[in-house]
Amino acid sequence: VCHGQNGVSVNPLWPTLAGQHEDYLVEVLRSYRDGSRNDPLMSAQAVLIAEEDVALLAKYFAGLEGLETTTLK
């Protein structure tokens, strides 16, 4: 699992998906699928994901604990 168990990456080369913004995940997956964003491994994997599953995957990973965001005060 490239992005780590439960979407938390242990390799700095692969981003953590857990806790990422849902709309960002949808956009990135669609970009890999349509070729506007290219990475040999991700592009090959993304084309295997059915369009109706893109939103489900994004919602799943966005709901997991992982990334922490900070706000400026």
Secondary structure, DSSP 4 states (H G I P E B T S, - for coil): -TT-GGG--SSTTS---TT--HHHHHHHHHHHHHTSS--HHHHHHHTTS-HHHHHHHHHHHHTSS--------
